[in-house]
Amino acid sequence: MDIEHHDLAHEFPELKEQIHVLKTQDAHFRKQFERYDTVTTDIERLEKEELPVSDPTIEEKKKERLALKDELYKMLTQ
């Protein structure tokens, strides 16, 4: 199974510079960015494992990632 990578720079390539600026200047953004990265890594790991993982487990992680992505996007576009 091919796993699509969802790091923030791939999700919002047009905001790559702004992502860098906020990571270095805004502690809250940096914390949420790191949380987004952690959740994304967890999802990718779960999707790669050969052992079955319940759909609700992955779905909850994806919902958390989406909420973080929405929050980060709002911060990037203010």
Backbone hydrogen bonds in HBPLUS format (Angstrom, degrees):
<---DONOR---> <-ACCEPTOR-->    atom                        ^
c    i                          cat <-CA-CA->   ^        H-A-AA   ^      H-
h    n   atom  resd res      DA  || num        DHA   H-A  angle D-A-AA Bond
n    s   type  num  typ     dist DA aas  dist angle  dist       angle   num
A0010-HIS N   A0007-ASP O   3.02 MM   3  5.51 130.7  2.28 110.1 122.6     1
A0011-GLU N   A0007-ASP O   3.05 MM   4  6.35 149.2  2.14 148.4 158.0     2
A0012-PHE N   A0008-LEU O   2.88 MM   4  6.01 155.4  1.94 152.3 157.4     3
A0015-LEU N   A0012-PHE O   2.91 MM   3  5.42 158.3  1.96 117.5 124.7     4
A0016-LYS N   A0013-PRO O   3.36 MM   3  5.25 164.7  2.38 107.8 107.4     5
A0019-ILE N   A0015-LEU O   2.84 MM   4  6.09 153.8  1.90 159.7 168.3     6
A0020-HIS N   A0016-LYS O   3.15 MM   4  6.44 160.2  2.19 147.0 151.0     7
A0021-VAL N   A0017-GLU O   3.00 MM   4  6.33 160.7  2.04 151.4 156.6     8
A0022-LEU N   A0018-GLN O   2.95 MM   4  6.13 172.9  1.95 155.1 156.6     9
A0023-LYS N   A0019-ILE O   2.91 MM   4  6.05 155.0  1.97 150.1 157.6    10
A0024-THR N   A0020-HIS O   3.18 MM   4  6.39 144.3  2.31 143.7 151.9    11
A0024-THR N   A0021-VAL O   3.16 MM   3  5.37 127.8  2.45  98.7 111.7    12
A0025-GLN N   A0021-VAL O   2.97 MM   4  6.11 133.1  2.19 144.6 158.5    13
A0026-ASP N   A0022-LEU O   2.85 MM   4  5.14 150.5  1.94 145.0 144.8    14
A0030-ARG N   A0026-ASP O   2.94 MM   4  6.19 166.4  1.96 156.8 160.9    15
A0031-LYS N   A0027-ALA O   2.95 MM   4  6.15 157.0  2.00 146.8 152.7    16
A0032-GLN N   A0028-HIS O   2.98 MM   4  6.24 166.6  2.00 155.1 158.1    17
A0033-PHE N   A0029-PHE O   2.73 MM   4  5.88 155.9  1.79 155.0 163.0    18
A0034-GLU N   A0030-ARG O   2.90 MM   4  6.09 159.1  1.95 147.7 152.7    19
A0035-ARG N   A0031-LYS O   2.98 MM   4  6.24 152.5  2.05 143.7 151.7    20
A0036-TYR N   A0032-GLN O   2.82 MM   4  6.05 157.6  1.87 148.5 154.6    21
A0037-ASP N   A0033-PHE O   2.95 MM   4  6.26 159.4  2.00 149.8 155.0    22
A0038-THR N   A0034-GLU O   2.96 MM   4  6.19 155.2  2.02 145.9 152.6    23
A0039-VAL N   A0035-ARG O   2.92 MM   4  6.16 166.9  1.94 157.4 160.0    24
A0040-THR N   A0036-TYR O   2.91 MM   4  6.08 161.9  1.95 151.4 157.0    25
A0041-THR N   A0037-ASP O   2.92 MM   4  6.11 158.6  1.97 147.3 152.9    26
A0042-ASP N   A0038-THR O   2.92 MM   4  6.18 156.8  1.98 148.5 155.2    27
A0043-ILE N   A0039-VAL O   2.93 MM   4  6.21 160.0  1.97 152.8 157.5    28
A0044-GLU N   A0040-THR O   2.97 MM   4  6.20 167.6  1.98 153.5 156.6    29
A0045-ARG N   A0041-THR O   2.91 MM   4  6.08 156.3  1.97 148.5 155.3    30
A0046-LEU N   A0042-ASP O   2.93 MM   4  6.16 163.3  1.96 152.1 156.4    31
A0047-GLU N   A0043-ILE O   2.89 MM   4  6.12 156.5  1.95 153.4 160.0    32
A0048-LYS N   A0044-GLU O   3.04 MM   4  6.17 137.9  2.22 140.0 150.4    33
A0048-LYS N   A0045-ARG O   3.20 MM   3  5.17 128.8  2.47  94.8 108.0    34
A0049-GLU N   A0045-ARG O   3.12 MM   4  6.29 139.3  2.29 148.3 158.0    35
A0057-THR N   A0054-SER O   3.10 MM   3  5.41 126.9  2.40 104.5 117.4    36
A0058-ILE N   A0054-SER O   3.39 MM   4  6.85 160.6  2.43 155.4 158.5    37
A0059-GLU N   A0055-ASP O   2.82 MM   4  5.95 164.7  1.84 160.6 165.9    38
A0060-GLU N   A0056-PRO O   2.93 MM   4  5.98 157.2  1.98 144.1 148.9    39
A0061-LYS N   A0057-THR O   3.27 MM   4  6.52 159.1  2.31 143.7 149.0    40
A0062-LYS N   A0058-ILE O   2.88 MM   4  6.16 156.9  1.94 151.9 158.9    41
A0063-LYS N   A0059-GLU O   2.89 MM   4  6.12 151.3  1.97 147.8 155.5    42
A0064-GLU N   A0060-GLU O   2.98 MM   4  6.23 155.0  2.04 145.9 152.7    43
A0065-ARG N   A0061-LYS O   2.89 MM   4  6.19 157.9  1.94 149.3 155.5    44
A0066-LEU N   A0062-LYS O   2.93 MM   4  6.11 157.2  1.98 145.2 151.2    45
A0067-ALA N   A0063-LYS O   2.98 MM   4  6.22 157.6  2.03 147.9 153.5    46
A0068-LEU N   A0064-GLU O   3.00 MM   4  6.26 161.0  2.04 150.8 155.9    47
A0069-LYS N   A0065-ARG O   2.81 MM   4  5.99 157.0  1.86 149.8 157.0    48
A0070-ASP N   A0066-LEU O   2.89 MM   4  6.11 158.4  1.94 149.0 154.1    49
A0071-GLU N   A0067-ALA O   3.03 MM   4  6.27 161.5  2.06 147.3 152.2    50
A0072-LEU N   A0068-LEU O   2.84 MM   4  6.06 167.0  1.86 155.6 159.2    51
A0073-TYR N   A0069-LYS O   2.88 MM   4  6.00 158.7  1.92 148.5 154.7    52
A0074-LYS N   A0070-ASP O   3.04 MM   4  6.27 160.3  2.08 148.7 153.5    53
A0075-MET N   A0071-GLU O   3.08 MM   4  6.39 157.5  2.13 148.0 154.2    54
A0076-LEU N   A0072-LEU O   2.88 MM   4  6.13 148.9  1.98 147.7 156.9    55
A0077-THR N   A0073-TYR O   2.97 MM   4  6.17 138.9  2.14 148.1 158.4    56
